[in-house]
Amino acid sequence: MEKLNDGQVATLRRHLLKTGTSDALIDELIDHLACEVEHYVWIGLPFDKALETVTDQATHTAVKHLRERYQVELTMSDEQLQKASLDDIVFQFRNKAYGAYDLRQSYRLTMRNAIIMAVSFCLMLVAILDGLNRKEWSYVSLTGLAWILGVAGMTYAGVSWYLARVREQQFSV
Amino acid sequence: MESSGQEFLRGTLKTIVLNLLAEPTPTGPRRMYGYEITQAVHDRTRGDLTLSFGALYPVLHKLEQDGLLLTDTVEVEGRLRKYYALTPQGNQAAIQKTSDFERFVRSVRSLLQSPGELLPG
Protein backbone atom coordinates (compact mmCIF):
# COMPACT_ATOMS: atom_id res chain seq x y z
CA MET A 1 0.00 0.00 0.00
CA GLU A 2 1.17 3.51 -0.86
CA LYS A 3 2.52 5.38 2.17
CA LEU A 4 2.29 9.11 2.79
CA ASN A 5 5.53 11.06 2.71
CA ASP A 6 6.64 13.51 5.41
CA GLY A 7 5.31 16.52 3.55
CA GLN A 8 1.89 14.96 3.22
CA VAL A 9 1.83 14.07 6.91
CA ALA A 10 2.83 17.67 7.67
CA THR A 11 -0.18 18.87 5.65
CA LEU A 12 -2.43 16.76 7.84
CA ARG A 13 -0.76 18.09 11.00
CA ARG A 14 -1.31 21.67 9.85
CA HIS A 15 -4.94 20.96 9.13
CA LEU A 16 -5.47 19.41 12.56
CA LEU A 17 -3.72 22.27 14.33
CA LYS A 18 -5.90 24.72 12.44
CA THR A 19 -9.05 22.95 13.60
CA GLY A 20 -7.90 23.20 17.21
CA THR A 21 -7.03 19.62 18.09
CA SER A 22 -5.77 19.21 21.65
CA ASP A 23 -2.19 18.13 22.40
CA ALA A 24 -3.29 14.88 23.99
CA LEU A 25 -4.77 13.66 20.73
CA ILE A 26 -2.86 15.21 17.88
CA ASP A 27 -0.34 12.44 17.20
CA GLU A 28 -3.00 9.78 17.29
CA LEU A 29 -5.32 11.72 15.02
CA ILE A 30 -2.55 12.34 12.51
CA ASP A 31 -1.93 8.61 12.30
CA HIS A 32 -5.65 7.94 12.07
CA LEU A 33 -6.25 10.42 9.25
CA ALA A 34 -3.07 9.34 7.45
CA CYS A 35 -4.34 5.75 7.47
CA GLU A 36 -7.63 6.93 5.99
CA VAL A 37 -5.90 8.93 3.28
CA GLU A 38 -3.75 5.90 2.46
CA HIS A 39 -6.90 3.79 2.24
CA TYR A 40 -8.48 6.22 -0.25
CA VAL A 41 -5.27 6.43 -2.27
CA TRP A 42 -5.19 2.63 -2.32
CA ILE A 43 -8.71 2.38 -3.73
CA GLY A 44 -7.63 4.71 -6.52
CA LEU A 45 -8.19 8.32 -5.51
CA PRO A 46 -5.40 10.83 -6.24
CA PHE A 47 -3.73 12.18 -3.09
CA ASP A 48 -5.32 15.64 -3.26
CA LYS A 49 -8.80 14.22 -3.57
CA ALA A 50 -8.16 11.69 -0.78
CA LEU A 51 -6.84 14.41 1.49
CA GLU A 52 -9.84 16.59 0.74
CA THR A 53 -12.26 13.77 1.58
CA VAL A 54 -10.52 13.11 4.88
CA THR A 55 -10.11 16.75 5.90
CA ASP A 56 -13.77 17.40 5.06
CA GLN A 57 -14.54 14.88 7.79
CA ALA A 58 -12.19 16.43 10.31
CA THR A 59 -13.77 19.85 10.34
CA HIS A 60 -13.91 22.36 13.16
CA THR A 61 -17.25 20.96 14.27
CA ALA A 62 -15.99 17.39 14.35
CA VAL A 63 -12.88 18.32 16.30
CA LYS A 64 -14.85 20.52 18.67
CA HIS A 65 -17.27 17.68 19.25
CA LEU A 66 -14.31 15.40 19.94
CA ARG A 67 -12.84 17.86 22.42
CA GLU A 68 -16.13 18.18 24.26
CA ARG A 69 -16.67 14.45 24.43
CA TYR A 70 -13.10 14.02 25.58
CA GLN A 71 -13.61 16.44 28.44
CA VAL A 72 -16.84 14.77 29.51
CA GLU A 73 -15.29 11.30 29.41
CA LEU A 74 -12.01 12.15 31.05
CA THR A 75 -13.02 14.68 33.62
CA MET A 76 -11.81 14.01 37.16
CA SER A 77 -13.90 11.74 39.34
CA ASP A 78 -15.29 13.13 42.59
CA GLU A 79 -12.54 11.39 44.47
CA GLN A 80 -9.83 12.98 42.33
CA LEU A 81 -11.51 16.37 42.66
CA GLN A 82 -11.28 16.11 46.45
CA LYS A 83 -7.53 15.82 46.22
CA ALA A 84 -6.95 18.18 43.29
CA SER A 85 -5.64 21.68 43.79
CA LEU A 86 -7.14 24.67 41.99
CA ASP A 87 -4.19 24.57 39.60
CA ASP A 88 -4.92 20.93 38.75
CA ILE A 89 -8.52 21.79 37.94
CA VAL A 90 -7.68 24.88 35.89
CA PHE A 91 -5.00 23.04 33.94
CA GLN A 92 -6.87 19.75 33.51
CA PHE A 93 -7.25 20.11 29.75
CA ARG A 94 -4.59 22.74 29.16
CA ASN A 95 -1.00 22.46 28.11
CA LYS A 96 0.99 21.93 31.31
CA ALA A 97 4.30 21.75 29.49
CA TYR A 98 4.05 25.35 28.33
CA GLY A 99 5.29 26.68 31.67
CA ALA A 100 2.41 28.49 33.30
CA TYR A 101 1.52 25.42 35.35
CA ASP A 102 5.05 25.17 36.77
CA LEU A 103 5.12 28.87 37.55
CA ARG A 104 1.86 28.57 39.43
CA GLN A 105 3.03 25.47 41.26
CA SER A 106 6.18 27.20 42.51
CA TYR A 107 4.52 30.56 43.17
CA ARG A 108 4.22 30.19 46.96
CA LEU A 109 7.81 29.12 47.40
CA THR A 110 9.14 31.87 45.14
CA MET A 111 7.07 34.48 46.98
CA ARG A 112 8.25 33.27 50.41
CA ASN A 113 11.90 33.33 49.35
CA ALA A 114 11.54 36.77 47.82
CA ILE A 115 10.01 38.23 50.98
CA ILE A 116 12.69 36.68 53.20
CA MET A 117 15.40 38.04 50.90
CA ALA A 118 13.92 41.53 50.82
CA VAL A 119 13.55 41.72 54.62
CA SER A 120 17.07 40.31 55.13
CA PHE A 121 18.52 42.80 52.70
CA CYS A 122 16.88 45.70 54.57
CA LEU A 123 18.20 44.40 57.92
CA MET A 124 21.73 44.19 56.51
CA LEU A 125 21.49 47.67 55.00
CA VAL A 126 20.27 49.17 58.28
CA ALA A 127 23.10 47.40 60.13
CA ILE A 128 25.78 48.70 57.74
CA LEU A 129 24.49 52.27 57.79
CA ASP A 130 24.26 52.21 61.56
CA GLY A 131 27.78 50.80 61.86
CA LEU A 132 29.18 53.44 59.50
CA ASN A 133 27.42 56.16 61.48
CA ARG A 134 28.89 55.08 64.81
CA LYS A 135 32.29 54.19 63.34
CA GLU A 136 32.47 51.15 65.59
CA TRP A 137 31.27 47.55 65.27
CA SER A 138 30.10 45.03 67.79
CA TYR A 139 28.19 41.82 67.16
CA VAL A 140 26.74 41.98 70.66
CA SER A 141 24.37 44.88 69.98
CA LEU A 142 21.06 45.53 68.25
CA THR A 143 22.94 46.42 65.05
CA GLY A 144 24.99 43.24 65.23
CA LEU A 145 21.85 41.19 65.77
CA ALA A 146 20.18 42.82 62.73
CA TRP A 147 23.27 41.98 60.63
CA ILE A 148 23.35 38.36 61.75
CA LEU A 149 19.61 37.93 61.13
CA GLY A 150 20.00 39.53 57.71
CA VAL A 151 22.86 37.22 56.68
CA ALA A 152 21.03 34.15 58.01
CA GLY A 153 17.82 35.05 56.16
CA MET A 154 19.71 35.71 52.93
CA THR A 155 21.53 32.36 53.17
CA TYR A 156 18.34 30.45 53.97
CA ALA A 157 16.37 31.95 51.06
CA GLY A 158 19.31 31.54 48.69
CA VAL A 159 19.84 27.86 49.53
CA SER A 160 16.11 27.13 49.36
CA TRP A 161 15.87 28.78 45.91
CA TYR A 162 18.91 26.86 44.68
CA LEU A 163 17.55 23.50 45.88
CA ALA A 164 14.19 24.16 44.24
CA ARG A 165 15.96 24.87 40.95
CA VAL A 166 18.04 21.70 41.16
CA ARG A 167 14.89 19.67 41.81
CA GLU A 168 13.14 21.31 38.86
CA GLN A 169 16.01 20.48 36.51
CA GLN A 170 16.09 16.88 37.66
CA PHE A 171 12.42 16.57 36.73
CA SER A 172 12.78 18.21 33.37
CA VAL A 173 15.68 16.02 32.25
CA MET B 1 -31.57 3.12 10.29
CA GLU B 2 -28.05 4.48 10.17
CA SER B 3 -28.67 7.15 12.78
CA SER B 4 -30.33 4.88 15.35
CA GLY B 5 -27.55 2.34 14.78
CA GLN B 6 -25.11 5.06 15.75
CA GLU B 7 -27.24 5.94 18.74
CA PHE B 8 -27.12 2.38 20.07
CA LEU B 9 -23.43 2.20 19.30
CA ARG B 10 -22.63 5.10 21.61
CA GLY B 11 -23.76 3.22 24.70
CA THR B 12 -21.96 0.01 23.79
CA LEU B 13 -18.64 1.47 22.63
CA LYS B 14 -16.68 0.40 25.70
CA THR B 15 -18.03 -3.13 25.45
CA ILE B 16 -17.12 -3.32 21.77
CA VAL B 17 -13.61 -1.95 22.22
CA LEU B 18 -12.87 -4.21 25.19
CA ASN B 19 -14.18 -7.22 23.32
CA LEU B 20 -12.17 -6.58 20.19
CA LEU B 21 -9.04 -6.35 22.28
CA ALA B 22 -9.94 -9.46 24.28
CA GLU B 23 -9.80 -11.72 21.21
CA PRO B 24 -6.69 -13.86 21.34
CA THR B 25 -4.21 -13.85 18.47
CA PRO B 26 -1.60 -16.48 17.58
CA THR B 27 1.16 -14.10 18.67
CA GLY B 28 -0.24 -13.50 22.14
CA PRO B 29 -2.51 -10.81 23.54
CA ARG B 30 -4.04 -8.59 20.93
CA ARG B 31 -2.98 -5.00 20.43
CA MET B 32 -4.64 -2.57 18.08
CA TYR B 33 -4.39 1.09 17.15
CA GLY B 34 -7.28 3.48 16.73
CA TYR B 35 -7.73 3.23 12.98
CA GLU B 36 -7.47 -0.55 13.14
CA ILE B 37 -10.35 -0.63 15.61
CA THR B 38 -12.60 1.52 13.40
CA GLN B 39 -11.74 -0.71 10.43
CA ALA B 40 -12.48 -3.87 12.40
CA VAL B 41 -15.91 -2.53 13.38
CA HIS B 42 -16.61 -1.42 9.82
CA ASP B 43 -15.52 -4.72 8.25
CA ARG B 44 -17.26 -7.05 10.67
CA THR B 45 -20.57 -5.25 10.44
CA ARG B 46 -20.13 -4.99 6.65
CA GLY B 47 -20.33 -1.22 6.85
CA ASP B 48 -23.51 -1.09 8.94
CA LEU B 49 -21.71 0.52 11.84
CA THR B 50 -19.03 3.14 11.50
CA LEU B 51 -17.02 4.38 14.42
CA SER B 52 -15.96 8.00 14.08
CA PHE B 53 -12.66 9.13 15.56
CA GLY B 54 -14.65 11.64 17.59
CA ALA B 55 -16.36 8.84 19.46
CA LEU B 56 -13.50 6.35 19.66
CA TYR B 57 -10.56 8.25 21.12
CA PRO B 58 -12.31 9.69 24.18
CA VAL B 59 -13.38 6.15 25.07
CA LEU B 60 -9.91 4.70 24.50
CA HIS B 61 -8.29 7.36 26.68
CA LYS B 62 -10.93 6.90 29.35
CA LEU B 63 -10.33 3.13 29.46
CA GLU B 64 -6.61 3.80 29.69
CA GLN B 65 -7.14 6.22 32.55
CA ASP B 66 -9.24 3.61 34.35
CA GLY B 67 -6.37 1.14 34.09
CA LEU B 68 -8.12 -1.24 31.69
CA LEU B 69 -5.80 -0.59 28.76
CA LEU B 70 -2.06 -0.39 28.33
CA THR B 71 -0.57 1.70 25.58
CA ASP B 72 2.57 1.43 23.56
CA THR B 73 3.65 4.17 21.17
CA VAL B 74 5.66 3.11 18.16
CA GLU B 75 7.02 5.20 15.32
CA VAL B 76 5.70 3.96 11.98
CA GLU B 77 6.72 5.73 8.76
CA GLY B 78 7.48 8.95 10.56
CA ARG B 79 4.22 8.97 12.49
CA LEU B 80 3.54 8.02 16.07
CA ARG B 81 1.19 5.09 16.35
CA LYS B 82 -0.35 4.27 19.71
CA TYR B 83 -1.23 0.64 20.29
CA TYR B 84 -3.75 -0.42 22.92
CA ALA B 85 -3.84 -3.75 24.74
CA LEU B 86 -5.85 -5.06 27.69
CA THR B 87 -4.50 -5.19 31.21
CA PRO B 88 -5.56 -8.18 33.37
CA GLN B 89 -8.14 -5.88 34.89
CA GLY B 90 -9.27 -4.98 31.37
CA ASN B 91 -9.74 -8.65 30.55
CA GLN B 92 -12.07 -9.07 33.50
CA ALA B 93 -13.94 -5.93 32.53
CA ALA B 94 -14.38 -7.29 28.99
CA ILE B 95 -15.95 -10.51 30.31
CA GLN B 96 -18.12 -8.64 32.78
CA LYS B 97 -19.34 -6.08 30.26
CA THR B 98 -20.15 -8.73 27.67
CA SER B 99 -22.27 -10.76 30.04
CA ASP B 100 -24.00 -7.59 31.26
CA PHE B 101 -24.72 -6.61 27.70
CA GLU B 102 -26.09 -10.02 26.76
CA ARG B 103 -28.44 -9.87 29.71
CA PHE B 104 -29.51 -6.41 28.57
CA VAL B 105 -30.19 -7.63 25.03
CA ARG B 106 -32.34 -10.46 26.40
CA SER B 107 -34.33 -8.00 28.49
CA VAL B 108 -34.87 -5.65 25.57
CA ARG B 109 -35.92 -8.55 23.38
CA SER B 110 -38.54 -9.62 25.88
CA LEU B 111 -39.75 -6.02 26.03
CA LEU B 112 -40.07 -5.83 22.26
CA GLN B 113 -42.07 -9.01 21.94
CA SER B 114 -45.78 -8.43 21.78
CA PRO B 115 -47.49 -9.35 25.07
CA GLY B 116 -49.61 -12.02 23.34
CA GLU B 117 -46.56 -14.16 22.66
CA LEU B 118 -45.60 -14.09 26.30
CA LEU B 119 -48.90 -15.34 27.68
CA PRO B 120 -48.81 -19.06 28.32
CA GLY B 121 -51.54 -20.91 26.47
Boltz contact constraints between the chains, C-beta under 6 A:
constraints:
  - contact:
      token1: [A, 3]
      token2: [B, 77]
      max_distance: 6.0
  - contact:
      token1: [A, 6]
      token2: [B, 78]
      max_distance: 6.0
  - contact:
      token1: [A, 9]
      token2: [B, 79]
      max_distance: 6.0
  - contact:
      token1: [A, 25]
      token2: [B, 57]
      max_distance: 6.0
  - contact:
      token1: [A, 27]
      token2: [B, 80]
      max_distance: 6.0
  - contact:
      token1: [A, 28]
      token2: [B, 34]
      max_distance: 6.0
  - contact:
      token1: [A, 28]
      token2: [B, 82]
      max_distance: 6.0
  - contact:
      token1: [A, 30]
      token2: [B, 79]
      max_distance: 6.0
  - contact:
      token1: [A, 31]
      token2: [B, 79]
      max_distance: 6.0
  - contact:
      token1: [A, 31]
      token2: [B, 81]
      max_distance: 6.0
  - contact:
      token1: [A, 32]
      token2: [B, 34]
      max_distance: 6.0
  - contact:
      token1: [A, 32]
      token2: [B, 35]
      max_distance: 6.0
  - contact:
      token1: [A, 32]
      token2: [B, 53]
      max_distance: 6.0
  - contact:
      token1: [A, 34]
      token2: [B, 79]
      max_distance: 6.0
  - contact:
      token1: [A, 35]
      token2: [B, 35]
      max_distance: 6.0
  - contact:
      token1: [A, 62]
      token2: [B, 54]
      max_distance: 6.0
  - contact:
      token1: [A, 65]
      token2: [B, 54]
      max_distance: 6.0
  - contact:
      token1: [A, 66]
      token2: [B, 54]
      max_distance: 6.0
  - contact:
      token1: [A, 69]
      token2: [B, 58]
      max_distance: 6.0
  - contact:
      token1: [A, 70]
      token2: [B, 58]
      max_distance: 6.0
  - contact:
      token1: [A, 73]
      token2: [B, 58]
      max_distance: 6.0
  - contact:
      token1: [A, 73]
      token2: [B, 62]
      max_distance: 6.0
  - contact:
      token1: [A, 74]
      token2: [B, 61]
      max_distance: 6.0
  - contact:
      token1: [A, 74]
      token2: [B, 62]
      max_distance: 6.0
